C-alpha cells in the first residue's frame, strides 16, 4: 500500500487547557506541538494527525 503525501496544511489551536484530563490526552496535545493556550501550530493533513485531533477535539480548534 503506497503512502500518499498531502500538500494540504491544517492549523491546530489549543483553545482549552488539558488540566483535569487524562495523561494520555495531555500527551496527545504535547505530541501535536501545543504547549500553551492560544498557541497555533501547522501540520500536514495526514490520517495520523487527524486521528490525534479526533482524540482531543474538545480541546483544540482546527482551521484548514
C-alpha angles and dihedrals in degrees: 000000000000119000116229122218114219121216089195115108124203129195119222120196126190106229101165131039120253091219109124094025127103122285088243091060091045089053091050091053090050092047088056087058096250117141108158140025114278093019115139126203132182124228137174111260100251132149090248093056091043090053091052090049091050091055093055099028090130090061103041141053122215128209121185 
